[in-house]
Amino acid sequence: MISNYCGDSPYTHSSAVFTSPHINCHGTVLLTGANGSLAIPAVSYFLSKYPTCTAVLTVRDTTERDPNTTGLRQTIAAVPNALVSIRQPDLASLSAVHTFAAEMHQDVIEGRLPRIVAIICTACSWCINGGLHCSKDGFERSMAVNHIGYLALTLRLLEDMDKVRANRFPV
């Protein structure tokens, strides 16, 4: 049986049995924008299918006042023993991105997190009214969050990637 990338659609191939190398995930998956409408179902699927992975989920607001984060916490609670941390980096601020990446790096080298096997960038900023919105660094906010922040984050975390298992950067 050959499993596809997600492991949920098996195909048979003669009598040999194969499994995706991603089924037995032993590493950290970083998912930005984890409380968004795209990410919450992905988090649910990921936590139920890959229970040995550690998930670092980022959101804009970690408080209970945010209904999206509350929905994310309910999704996480439905998966017993999930290895999850929710964090709040400001992806529009390069200094905040660098600080977050440094904290992740420290967690990896001190063994609090396993090496990173995937970075999934789903956080997004998009303003279609009210004029131009700029980040603290002077970049247009959508460009700062959706591109510059991701590039800075990914480049900073490359040294913490699992060199054997990490081979995907969905954006």
MDAnalysis code that builds the backbone (N, CA, C; Angstrom):
import MDAnalysis as mda
import numpy as np

u = mda.Universe.empty(513, n_residues=171, atom_resindex=np.repeat(np.arange(171), 3), trajectory=True)
u.add_TopologyAttr("name", ["N", "CA", "C"] * 171)
u.add_TopologyAttr("resid", np.arange(1, 172))
u.add_TopologyAttr("resname", ["MET", "ILE", "SER", "ASN", "TYR", "CYS", "GLY", "ASP", "SER", "PRO", "TYR", "THR", "HIS", "SER", "SER", "ALA", "VAL", "PHE", "THR", "SER", "PRO", "HIS", "ILE", "ASN", "CYS", "HIS", "GLY", "THR", "VAL", "LEU", "LEU", "THR", "GLY", "ALA", "ASN", "GLY", "SER", "LEU", "ALA", "ILE", "PRO", "ALA", "VAL", "SER", "TYR", "PHE", "LEU", "SER", "LYS", "TYR", "PRO", "THR", "CYS", "THR", "ALA", "VAL", "LEU", "THR", "VAL", "ARG", "ASP", "THR", "THR", "GLU", "ARG", "ASP", "PRO", "ASN", "THR", "THR", "GLY", "LEU", "ARG", "GLN", "THR", "ILE", "ALA", "ALA", "VAL", "PRO", "ASN", "ALA", "LEU", "VAL", "SER", "ILE", "ARG", "GLN", "PRO", "ASP", "LEU", "ALA", "SER", "LEU", "SER", "ALA", "VAL", "HIS", "THR", "PHE", "ALA", "ALA", "GLU", "MET", "HIS", "GLN", "ASP", "VAL", "ILE", "GLU", "GLY", "ARG", "LEU", "PRO", "ARG", "ILE", "VAL", "ALA", "ILE", "ILE", "CYS", "THR", "ALA", "CYS", "SER", "TRP", "CYS", "ILE", "ASN", "GLY", "GLY", "LEU", "HIS", "CYS", "SER", "LYS", "ASP", "GLY", "PHE", "GLU", "ARG", "SER", "MET", "ALA", "VAL", "ASN", "HIS", "ILE", "GLY", "TYR", "LEU", "ALA", "LEU", "THR", "LEU", "ARG", "LEU", "LEU", "GLU", "ASP", "MET", "ASP", "LYS", "VAL", "ARG", "ALA", "ASN", "ARG", "PHE", "PRO", "VAL"])
u.atoms.positions = np.array([
    [0.846, -1.169, 0.000],
    [0.000, 0.000, 0.000],
    [0.897, 1.240, 0.000],
    [0.661, 2.168, -0.911],
    [1.399, 3.421, -0.956],
    [0.464, 4.507, -0.463],
    [0.885, 5.274, 0.520],
    [0.062, 6.356, 1.038],
    [0.491, 7.660, 0.398],
    [-0.476, 8.540, 0.166],
    [-0.110, 9.847, -0.364],
    [0.510, 10.685, 0.748],
    [0.853, 11.935, 0.449],
    [1.549, 12.787, 1.405],
    [0.826, 12.857, 2.746],
    [-0.485, 13.006, 2.719],
    [-1.237, 13.143, 3.968],
    [-1.562, 11.798, 4.594],
    [-1.405, 10.743, 3.844],
    [-1.611, 9.426, 4.415],
    [-3.058, 8.982, 4.496],
    [-4.001, 9.705, 3.854],
    [-5.399, 9.342, 4.025],
    [-6.019, 8.737, 2.764],
    [-5.255, 8.522, 1.715],
    [-5.802, 7.986, 0.484],
    [-4.884, 6.895, -0.048],
    [-5.034, 5.677, 0.467],
    [-4.088, 4.619, 0.101],
    [-4.299, 4.121, -1.325],
    [-3.203, 3.762, -1.962],
    [-3.215, 3.143, -3.280],
    [-2.445, 1.839, -3.159],
    [-2.952, 0.792, -3.767],
    [-2.236, -0.479, -3.701],
    [-1.280, -0.591, -4.871],
    [-0.146, -1.204, -4.634],
    [0.880, -1.404, -5.658],
    [1.447, -2.792, -5.471],
    [1.043, -3.709, -6.296],
    [1.395, -5.129, -6.197],
    [1.231, -5.596, -4.757],
    [2.161, -6.379, -4.252],
    [2.014, -6.890, -2.892],
    [2.895, -6.156, -1.896],
    [3.692, -5.193, -2.371],
    [4.590, -4.460, -1.475],
    [3.802, -3.466, -0.630],
    [4.296, -3.207, 0.557],
    [3.666, -2.243, 1.449],
    [4.644, -1.106, 1.695],
    [4.207, 0.112, 1.385],
    [5.021, 1.303, 1.589],
    [4.232, 2.286, 2.430],
    [4.902, 3.091, 3.184],
    [4.239, 4.175, 3.894],
    [5.027, 5.440, 3.660],
    [4.335, 6.548, 3.696],
    [4.985, 7.839, 3.512],
    [5.968, 8.070, 4.650],
    [7.127, 8.678, 4.389],
    [8.068, 8.970, 5.468],
    [7.524, 10.014, 6.432],
    [6.423, 10.650, 6.077],
    [5.871, 11.705, 6.923],
    [4.824, 11.183, 7.898],
    [4.455, 9.910, 7.795],
    [3.441, 9.350, 8.679],
    [3.935, 9.315, 10.121],
    [5.156, 8.893, 10.350],
    [5.712, 8.835, 11.694],
    [6.540, 10.086, 11.962],
    [5.854, 11.171, 12.098],
    [6.500, 12.467, 12.279],
    [7.071, 12.575, 13.688],
    [8.334, 12.863, 13.782],
    [8.977, 13.094, 15.076],
    [9.726, 14.409, 14.986],
    [9.004, 15.483, 15.074],
    [9.618, 16.793, 14.970],
    [8.592, 17.855, 15.268],
    [8.976, 19.086, 15.019],
    [8.100, 20.223, 15.258],
    [7.563, 20.735, 13.935],
    [6.267, 20.987, 13.909],
    [5.634, 21.638, 12.774],
    [5.198, 23.013, 13.249],
    [5.668, 24.049, 12.563],
    [5.286, 25.426, 12.864],
    [4.193, 25.826, 11.887],
    [3.045, 26.251, 12.419],
    [1.918, 26.676, 11.596],
    [1.525, 28.084, 12.006],
    [1.681, 29.040, 11.099],
    [1.291, 30.415, 11.397],
    [-0.173, 30.614, 11.021],
    [-0.817, 31.566, 11.685],
    [-2.227, 31.813, 11.411],
    [-3.096, 30.632, 11.773],
    [-2.766, 29.971, 12.863],
    [-3.388, 28.693, 13.226],
    [-4.850, 28.802, 13.629],
    [-5.350, 29.997, 13.889],
    [-6.753, 30.125, 14.268],
    [-7.607, 30.628, 13.107],
    [-7.089, 30.564, 11.903],
    [-7.837, 30.989, 10.727],
    [-8.735, 29.890, 10.188],
    [-9.626, 30.277, 9.283],
    [-10.593, 29.320, 8.733],
    [-9.925, 28.221, 7.917],
    [-8.782, 28.493, 7.342],
    [-8.030, 27.467, 6.617],
    [-7.268, 26.567, 7.584],
    [-6.727, 27.150, 8.628],
    [-5.808, 26.425, 9.504],
    [-6.492, 25.529, 10.536],
    [-7.624, 25.926, 11.083],
    [-8.246, 25.114, 12.142],
    [-8.548, 23.689, 11.663],
    [-9.142, 23.490, 10.486],
    [-9.312, 22.103, 10.022],
    [-7.972, 21.401, 9.792],
    [-6.973, 22.144, 9.347],
    [-5.641, 21.549, 9.155],
    [-5.055, 21.117, 10.489],
    [-5.226, 21.934, 11.519],
    [-4.737, 21.589, 12.858],
    [-5.438, 20.331, 13.356],
    [-6.742, 20.269, 13.183],
    [-7.502, 19.093, 13.615],
    [-6.995, 17.834, 12.917],
    [-6.824, 17.913, 11.628],
    [-6.333, 16.764, 10.857],
    [-4.925, 16.389, 11.294],
    [-4.072, 17.377, 11.361],
    [-2.672, 17.143, 11.714],
    [-2.538, 16.485, 13.089],
    [-3.211, 17.042, 14.096],
    [-3.089, 16.504, 15.453],
    [-3.637, 15.082, 15.556],
    [-4.691, 14.782, 14.812],
    [-5.255, 13.433, 14.888],
    [-4.443, 12.420, 14.080],
    [-3.834, 12.839, 12.980],
    [-3.092, 11.908, 12.120],
    [-1.618, 11.781, 12.491],
    [-1.064, 12.794, 13.131],
    [0.367, 12.807, 13.449],
    [0.584, 13.113, 14.936],
    [0.138, 12.227, 15.819],
    [0.185, 12.517, 17.258],
    [1.594, 12.591, 17.839],
    [2.593, 12.091, 17.134],
    [3.958, 12.143, 17.670],
    [4.670, 13.446, 17.332],
    [4.055, 14.269, 16.510],
    [4.656, 15.566, 16.174],
    [4.293, 16.611, 17.223],
    [5.151, 17.582, 17.348],
    [4.897, 18.734, 18.203],
    [4.440, 19.874, 17.307],
    [3.363, 20.538, 17.681],
    [2.849, 21.654, 16.893],
    [3.103, 22.963, 17.629],
    [3.728, 23.903, 16.945],
    [3.837, 25.272, 17.434],
    [2.902, 26.080, 16.548],
    [1.844, 26.596, 17.156],
    [0.799, 27.299, 16.431],
    [0.856, 28.777, 16.773],
    [0.857, 29.634, 15.754],
    [0.907, 31.062, 16.031],
    [-0.428, 31.715, 15.695],
    [-0.784, 32.706, 16.508],
    [-2.015, 33.470, 16.340],
    [-1.726, 34.931, 16.674],
    [-2.614, 35.823, 16.258],
    [-2.449, 37.248, 16.586],
    [-2.809, 37.544, 18.036],
    [-3.795, 36.810, 18.553],
    [-4.307, 37.085, 19.900],
    [-4.471, 35.752, 20.629],
    [-3.711, 35.549, 21.684],
    [-3.774, 34.284, 22.426],
    [-4.836, 34.282, 23.522],
    [-5.516, 35.404, 23.725],
    [-6.472, 35.494, 24.825],
    [-7.792, 34.819, 24.479],
    [-8.591, 34.589, 25.507],
    [-9.908, 33.987, 25.328],
    [-10.906, 34.969, 24.716],
    [-10.534, 36.243, 24.615],
    [-11.420, 37.229, 23.986],
    [-11.546, 36.984, 22.484],
    [-10.560, 36.329, 21.902],
    [-10.572, 36.075, 20.462],
    [-11.356, 34.796, 20.181],
    [-12.507, 34.894, 19.509],
    [-13.316, 33.694, 19.252],
    [-12.597, 32.674, 18.364],
    [-11.733, 33.142, 17.472],
    [-10.994, 32.207, 16.616],
    [-10.003, 31.388, 17.435],
    [-9.332, 32.038, 18.380],
    [-8.390, 31.315, 19.233],
    [-9.136, 30.359, 20.157],
    [-10.317, 30.763, 20.608],
    [-11.145, 29.859, 21.409],
    [-11.504, 28.620, 20.588],
    [-11.854, 28.813, 19.322],
    [-12.139, 27.680, 18.440],
    [-10.923, 26.789, 18.246],
    [-9.754, 27.404, 18.138],
    [-8.515, 26.635, 18.015],
    [-8.278, 25.808, 19.272],
    [-8.466, 26.416, 20.435],
    [-8.271, 25.685, 21.698],
    [-9.257, 24.513, 21.818],
    [-10.483, 24.693, 21.351],
    [-11.461, 23.598, 21.370],
    [-11.020, 22.472, 20.434],
    [-10.470, 22.837, 19.304],
    [-9.957, 21.841, 18.357],
    [-8.821, 21.047, 18.984],
    [-7.929, 21.741, 19.659],
    [-6.796, 21.081, 20.317],
    [-7.290, 20.174, 21.441],
    [-8.269, 20.657, 22.220],
    [-8.788, 19.885, 23.354],
    [-9.432, 18.572, 22.910],
    [-9.889, 18.513, 21.668],
    [-10.527, 17.294, 21.162],
    [-9.520, 16.183, 20.877],
    [-8.232, 16.511, 20.941],
    [-7.186, 15.521, 20.666],
    [-6.386, 15.307, 21.951],
    [-6.664, 14.233, 22.680],
    [-5.951, 13.999, 23.939],
    [-4.446, 13.854, 23.706],
    [-3.686, 14.368, 24.626],
    [-2.220, 14.259, 24.614],
    [-1.546, 14.959, 23.442],
    [-2.235, 15.908, 22.814],
    [-1.615, 16.654, 21.715],
    [-0.441, 17.469, 22.256],
    [0.640, 17.489, 21.509],
    [1.844, 18.236, 21.876],
    [1.793, 19.583, 21.163],
    [1.263, 20.600, 21.851],
    [0.966, 21.876, 21.206],
    [1.393, 23.038, 22.079],
    [1.911, 24.081, 21.449],
    [2.047, 25.367, 22.123],
    [1.499, 26.434, 21.188],
    [0.802, 27.403, 21.770],
    [0.242, 28.518, 21.009],
    [1.057, 29.755, 21.348],
    [1.532, 30.423, 20.317],
    [2.393, 31.594, 20.512],
    [1.878, 32.773, 19.694],
    [2.378, 33.963, 20.050],
    [1.846, 35.189, 19.470],
    [2.948, 36.099, 18.920],
    [3.608, 35.717, 17.841],
    [4.570, 36.641, 17.243],
    [3.837, 37.660, 16.366],
    [4.378, 38.848, 16.251],
    [3.832, 39.863, 15.353],
    [4.575, 39.743, 14.030],
    [3.963, 39.087, 13.063],
    [4.630, 38.841, 11.787],
    [4.813, 40.105, 10.957],
    [4.199, 41.212, 11.371],
    [4.386, 42.483, 10.667],
    [5.617, 43.229, 11.160],
    [6.231, 42.761, 12.227],
    [7.399, 43.420, 12.821],
    [8.626, 42.530, 12.683],
    [9.625, 43.013, 11.968],
    [10.838, 42.209, 11.796],
    [11.529, 41.932, 13.121],
    [11.530, 42.890, 14.036],
    [12.172, 42.629, 15.331],
    [11.405, 41.555, 16.102],
    [10.070, 41.562, 16.019],
    [9.273, 40.526, 16.680],
    [9.494, 39.164, 16.020],
    [9.624, 39.137, 14.703],
    [9.894, 37.882, 13.991],
    [11.249, 37.332, 14.415],
    [12.254, 38.199, 14.488],
    [13.592, 37.755, 14.898],
    [13.583, 37.249, 16.340],
    [12.848, 37.924, 17.220],
    [12.737, 37.484, 18.614],
    [12.056, 36.119, 18.687],
    [10.959, 35.949, 17.955],
    [10.248, 34.673, 17.934],
    [11.150, 33.560, 17.407],
    [11.858, 33.829, 16.325],
    [12.766, 32.821, 15.757],
    [13.879, 32.478, 16.745],
    [14.390, 33.477, 17.462],
    [15.437, 33.223, 18.463],
    [14.892, 32.360, 19.603],
    [13.650, 32.607, 20.018],
    [13.025, 31.786, 21.067],
    [12.832, 30.349, 20.588],
    [12.371, 30.188, 19.346],
    [12.219, 28.838, 18.781],
    [13.575, 28.141, 18.724],
    [14.592, 28.857, 18.274],
    [15.949, 28.293, 18.193],
    [16.413, 27.825, 19.571],
    [16.213, 28.656, 20.570],
    [16.614, 28.306, 21.935],
    [15.866, 27.068, 22.417],
    [14.567, 27.003, 22.120],
    [13.776, 25.828, 22.504],
    [14.296, 24.559, 21.833],
    [14.736, 24.673, 20.584],
    [15.266, 23.504, 19.872],
    [16.615, 23.089, 20.448],
    [17.533, 24.036, 20.615],
    [18.874, 23.642, 21.069],
    [18.883, 23.186, 22.522],
    [17.916, 23.652, 23.321],
    [17.838, 23.211, 24.715],
    [16.937, 21.988, 24.886],
    [16.395, 21.460, 23.783],
    [15.622, 20.226, 23.838],
    [14.173, 20.375, 24.246],
    [13.663, 21.590, 24.375],
    [12.249, 21.771, 24.708],
    [11.358, 21.494, 23.494],
    [11.924, 21.645, 22.309],
    [11.230, 21.314, 21.066],
    [12.122, 20.410, 20.231],
    [11.534, 19.417, 19.564],
    [12.339, 18.657, 18.599],
    [12.638, 19.537, 17.384],
    [13.574, 19.120, 16.570],
    [13.916, 19.876, 15.365],
    [12.674, 20.083, 14.500],
    [12.686, 21.141, 13.730],
    [11.547, 21.511, 12.890],
    [11.528, 20.641, 11.630],
    [10.351, 20.098, 11.324],
    [10.201, 19.293, 10.110],
    [9.368, 19.998, 9.045],
    [8.606, 21.012, 9.438],
    [7.818, 21.757, 8.452],
    [7.467, 23.131, 8.999],
    [7.419, 24.086, 8.089],
    [6.926, 25.427, 8.390],
    [5.781, 25.676, 7.420],
    [4.593, 25.887, 7.966],
    [3.401, 26.095, 7.146],
    [2.898, 27.507, 7.416],
    [2.957, 28.342, 6.406],
    [2.646, 29.767, 6.556],
    [1.239, 30.058, 6.047],
    [0.284, 30.205, 6.970],
    [-1.085, 30.527, 6.568],
    [-1.558, 31.866, 7.115],
    [-0.795, 32.493, 7.997],
    [-1.197, 33.802, 8.515],
    [-1.241, 34.787, 7.353],
    [-2.166, 35.711, 7.437],
    [-2.345, 36.646, 6.330],
    [-2.856, 37.979, 6.852],
    [-2.416, 39.035, 6.213],
    [-2.950, 40.363, 6.479],
    [-3.369, 40.944, 5.139],
    [-4.602, 41.448, 5.091],
    [-5.094, 41.994, 3.835],
    [-6.105, 43.074, 4.151],
    [-5.849, 44.265, 3.704],
    [-6.753, 45.384, 3.945],
    [-7.163, 45.957, 2.593],
    [-8.454, 45.907, 2.298],
    [-8.917, 46.398, 1.008],
    [-9.628, 47.747, 1.107],
    [-9.711, 48.293, 2.302],
    [-10.303, 49.623, 2.441],
    [-9.571, 50.391, 3.529],
    [-9.794, 51.662, 3.593],
    [-9.181, 52.470, 4.641],
    [-7.788, 52.969, 4.312],
    [-7.365, 52.815, 3.085],
    [-6.066, 53.346, 2.698],
    [-4.913, 52.415, 3.011],
    [-3.736, 52.938, 2.821],
    [-2.506, 52.177, 3.013],
    [-2.215, 51.995, 4.505],
    [-1.923, 50.774, 4.901],
    [-1.555, 50.467, 6.279],
    [-0.113, 49.997, 6.277],
    [0.708, 50.625, 7.107],
    [2.130, 50.291, 7.143],
    [2.500, 49.607, 8.451],
    [3.499, 48.752, 8.361],
    [4.032, 48.093, 9.555],
    [4.937, 49.065, 10.299],
    [5.358, 48.669, 11.497],
    [6.294, 49.490, 12.274],
    [7.597, 49.723, 11.517],
    [7.930, 48.783, 10.638],
    [9.170, 48.877, 9.868],
    [9.007, 49.703, 8.599],
    [7.793, 50.193, 8.332],
    [7.553, 51.039, 7.176],
    [7.143, 50.308, 5.908],
    [6.915, 49.006, 6.000],
    [6.455, 48.244, 4.836],
    [4.935, 48.231, 4.811],
    [4.367, 48.129, 3.620],
    [2.929, 47.943, 3.521],
    [2.603, 46.664, 4.294],
    [1.557, 46.704, 5.134],
    [1.299, 45.629, 6.097],
    [1.110, 44.252, 5.435],
    [0.381, 44.181, 4.348],
    [0.199, 42.882, 3.682],
    [1.535, 42.317, 3.222],
    [2.372, 43.166, 2.653],
    [3.692, 42.725, 2.206],
    [4.543, 42.305, 3.410],
    [4.438, 43.053, 4.499],
    [5.231, 42.751, 5.701],
    [4.865, 41.388, 6.278],
    [3.575, 41.116, 6.421],
    [3.130, 39.856, 7.027],
    [3.232, 38.699, 6.041],
    [2.690, 38.882, 4.855],
    [2.527, 37.783, 3.906],
    [3.809, 37.380, 3.187],
    [4.826, 38.227, 3.215],
    [6.042, 37.906, 2.469],
    [7.322, 38.152, 3.274],
    [7.532, 39.382, 3.685],
    [8.794, 39.731, 4.347],
    [8.936, 39.006, 5.681],
    [7.876, 38.993, 6.478],
    [7.918, 38.304, 7.769],
    [8.176, 36.813, 7.616],
    [7.522, 36.184, 6.626],
    [7.729, 34.753, 6.382],
    [9.147, 34.447, 5.934],
    [9.654, 35.283, 5.045],
    [11.020, 35.066, 4.575],
    [12.001, 35.173, 5.735],
    [11.850, 36.215, 6.547],
    [12.744, 36.395, 7.699],
    [12.620, 35.223, 8.674],
    [11.397, 34.795, 8.946],
    [11.172, 33.688, 9.879],
    [11.790, 32.392, 9.356],
    [11.509, 32.067, 8.116],
    [12.021, 30.821, 7.538],
    [13.542, 30.819, 7.484],
    [14.135, 31.917, 7.054],
    [15.598, 31.979, 6.983],
    [16.228, 31.839, 8.364],
    [15.605, 32.447, 9.370],
    [16.139, 32.346, 10.732],
    [16.033, 30.933, 11.298],
    [15.040, 30.177, 10.852],
    [14.812, 28.839, 11.412],
    [15.462, 27.714, 10.613],
    [16.097, 28.019, 9.505],
    [16.704, 26.965, 8.682],
    [17.671, 26.087, 9.463],
    [18.470, 26.682, 10.332],
    [19.448, 25.876, 11.072],
    [18.793, 24.945, 12.088],
    [17.524, 25.181, 12.403],
    [16.813, 24.333, 13.360],
    [15.963, 23.262, 12.680],
    [16.061, 23.194, 11.358],
    [15.309, 22.195, 10.607],
    [15.971, 20.827, 10.756],
    [15.145, 19.805, 10.775],
    [15.628, 18.427, 10.756],
    [16.111, 18.156, 9.336],
    [17.399, 17.983, 9.170],
    [17.999, 17.866, 7.837],
    [17.553, 16.609, 7.095],
    [17.075, 15.606, 7.819],
    [16.639, 14.367, 7.180],
    [15.157, 14.427, 6.823],
    [14.324, 14.869, 7.753],
    [12.875, 14.818, 7.558],
    [12.281, 16.084, 6.952],
    [12.927, 17.219, 7.140],
    [12.338, 18.484, 6.703],
    [12.621, 18.722, 5.229],
    [11.566, 18.750, 4.444],
    [11.749, 19.032, 3.033],
    [10.562, 19.755, 2.422],
    [9.733, 20.369, 3.264],
    [8.573, 21.074, 2.738],
    [8.379, 22.400, 3.449],
    [8.062, 23.413, 2.647],
    [7.739, 24.735, 3.155],
    [6.459, 25.224, 2.487],
    [5.291, 24.689, 2.867],
    [4.055, 25.190, 2.257],
    [3.838, 26.644, 2.649],
    [3.521, 27.461, 1.661],
    [3.290, 28.888, 1.915],
    [1.916, 29.256, 1.411],
])
